[in-house]
Amino acid sequence: MQRDLRPFILLSFAALSSGLASAQANSTASRAVTPSIFAGATVVSTGLDSGRNLSIMAGIDLAFLPKAKLQPSLEYRGMYAIDKGEVDSLKNNLGGIKLSRLFGHVEPYANLLAGRGETAYANDGYQVPNKLVFYTLSSSNVFSAGGGADVFANKHLALKVDVQIQRYSSPVTVSGHLYSETGTIGLVYVLRVGRKVQ
């Protein structure tokens, strides 16, 4: 019985080896998604009084149509305050759409993101306007719009410069909202397929 199986096993290994070699040779042409990961240090103006944070931000992009001039991507990113400041601190998880275009070594982009966020108020909390109610923590939907640029040292590694304006709901403001501003400097690692940095 074992002798009868040997030709089948040998043929299976030969077919598998041939398939792997073919897949490696054609991976550049056939892959439809180009993933990248990024992380950086973020300075945050929280939008509440003089609130400031130093945060870390990290995320992932899944770029489609790698040969297109204007490249769409799905993006996820999260932000967490490591220096929470004296007024409030923000954290969030966001996902959405990014559009970018590569010009030599520079890839500018714009994005539109949405998700959930949390505001932690320092000390004993922050007072609701005209009420004897204090919040130490609030959560809300977050909407973020912004952009930036990735500056490539080679086809895989880039310096990221990113700015965002983010809208939080907040019970401690008269308008019911906070508009925070963020600026990030970080690094990007791209599994780039089908696009070349000149």
ChimeraX attribute file (.defattr): number of C-alpha atoms within 10 A of each C-alpha:
attribute: neighborCount
match mode: 1-to-1
recipient: residues
	/A:1	5
	/A:2	6
	/A:3	7
	/A:4	8
	/A:5	9
	/A:6	11
	/A:7	11
	/A:8	11
	/A:9	11
	/A:10	11
	/A:11	11
	/A:12	12
	/A:13	12
	/A:14	12
	/A:15	12
	/A:16	12
	/A:17	12
	/A:18	11
	/A:19	12
	/A:20	12
	/A:21	12
	/A:22	11
	/A:23	13
	/A:24	10
	/A:25	11
	/A:26	11
	/A:27	13
	/A:28	14
	/A:29	12
	/A:30	12
	/A:31	13
	/A:32	16
	/A:33	17
	/A:34	18
	/A:35	18
	/A:36	18
	/A:37	17
	/A:38	19
	/A:39	21
	/A:40	20
	/A:41	18
	/A:42	24
	/A:43	19
	/A:44	24
	/A:45	21
	/A:46	25
	/A:47	17
	/A:48	18
	/A:49	9
	/A:50	11
	/A:51	19
	/A:52	24
	/A:53	22
	/A:54	21
	/A:55	22
	/A:56	20
	/A:57	22
	/A:58	19
	/A:59	18
	/A:60	20
	/A:61	23
	/A:62	18
	/A:63	21
	/A:64	16
	/A:65	16
	/A:66	21
	/A:67	13
	/A:68	13
	/A:69	12
	/A:70	13
	/A:71	16
	/A:72	20
	/A:73	22
	/A:74	17
	/A:75	22
	/A:76	20
	/A:77	19
	/A:78	18
	/A:79	20
	/A:80	20
	/A:81	21
	/A:82	15
	/A:83	13
	/A:84	19
	/A:85	17
	/A:86	13
	/A:87	18
	/A:88	25
	/A:89	26
	/A:90	26
	/A:91	18
	/A:92	21
	/A:93	20
	/A:94	20
	/A:95	21
	/A:96	18
	/A:97	17
	/A:98	22
	/A:99	17
	/A:100	21
	/A:101	16
	/A:102	20
	/A:103	12
	/A:104	11
	/A:105	15
	/A:106	18
	/A:107	17
	/A:108	17
	/A:109	19
	/A:110	17
	/A:111	20
	/A:112	17
	/A:113	21
	/A:114	19
	/A:115	17
	/A:116	16
	/A:117	23
	/A:118	20
	/A:119	21
	/A:120	18
	/A:121	24
	/A:122	17
	/A:123	10
	/A:124	9
	/A:125	16
	/A:126	19
	/A:127	16
	/A:128	16
	/A:129	12
	/A:130	8
	/A:131	8
	/A:132	7
	/A:133	12
	/A:134	15
	/A:135	17
	/A:136	14
	/A:137	16
	/A:138	16
	/A:139	17
	/A:140	17
	/A:141	16
	/A:142	20
	/A:143	21
	/A:144	22
	/A:145	16
	/A:146	18
	/A:147	18
	/A:148	19
	/A:149	19
	/A:150	22
	/A:151	20
	/A:152	21
	/A:153	12
	/A:154	13
	/A:155	16
	/A:156	15
	/A:157	18
	/A:158	21
	/A:159	19
	/A:160	21
	/A:161	18
	/A:162	20
	/A:163	20
	/A:164	21
	/A:165	17
	/A:166	20
	/A:167	21
	/A:168	24
	/A:169	20
	/A:170	22
	/A:171	20
	/A:172	22
	/A:173	14
	/A:174	11
	/A:175	9
	/A:176	11
	/A:177	16
	/A:178	20
	/A:179	17
	/A:180	19
	/A:181	18
	/A:182	19
	/A:183	19
	/A:184	21
	/A:185	18
	/A:186	18
	/A:187	20
	/A:188	21
	/A:189	18
	/A:190	20
	/A:191	12
	/A:192	18
	/A:193	19
	/A:194	16
	/A:195	15
	/A:196	14
	/A:197	15
	/A:198	11
